[in-house]
Amino acid sequence: MTDREMELEDLITSRSGDVLRLQAKADAAMPEMAKVWRDEARRAASDVARLVALREPATVARMEHAKGLA
């Protein structure tokens, strides 16, 4: 795994926690938090897409197979 892949995995882990915390706040009926949660969720999805784009198709296929997604 390259440094960039490791960096993106760390960023994804961090953003995932942020998304869950923000979702809890949004669920607590704060309408402005719903927008913040949506924006953070989009950033997290973008991070995942960039990480997948860095990996070779064979690596992605192997990971999907291991998780039962293939």
N, C-alpha and C positions, 0 to 999 in steps of 0.2 A: 504494500500500500504506500502511495506517495505521501509526501508531507501535505500536499493540497487536499488529498482525500481525507487524511486524518483531521486536518483543520476544519473541513466541511462537516465531518462526523461530529466533532466537538460542538460546532455551531448548531447543528441540527438538534443535538441533545439539549443544549441550552435553550434554544427556541421552543422546543417541545415543552419544557417546563414552563416557559413564559406563557405559551398558548394555554396550558391547563390552568395556570393561575388567573390569567385574564378571562378565561371562560367562566370560572367560578365567580369572578366579580361581575361579569356581564349577566350571569344567571341571577345575581342578587338584585336585579331590576334597576341597574344603572344604564340607561340607554346609551350614554356616551361611551361606556365601556364596550358595548357590543361592536361599535366601529373599530375601536382599538384592537379587540380580539380578532375581528375579521382581517384587519391589516396584518397583524402578527402571524395569523394562520397562513395568509398568502405568502409572507416572507419565508416561513418555514417550508412551505411547499416548493418555493423557488430554490431554496437551499438543497432540498432533496433532488430536484431536477438537475441542478448543476453537478451534484455528486454522481448521479447516474450517468450524465453525459461524459464525465471523465473516465468512466470505467468501460472496458472493452465489452462488446456484446456477449462474449462467452462468459465473462465474469457475472454480468447481470443475469444471464440465463441460469447459471449455476446457483446463484443466490435465490432466484425465484423458485427453482426446483427444490432447493433445500427448505424453503418456507411453504412448499405445497401450492405455489401460485402458477406453476407452469403446467 
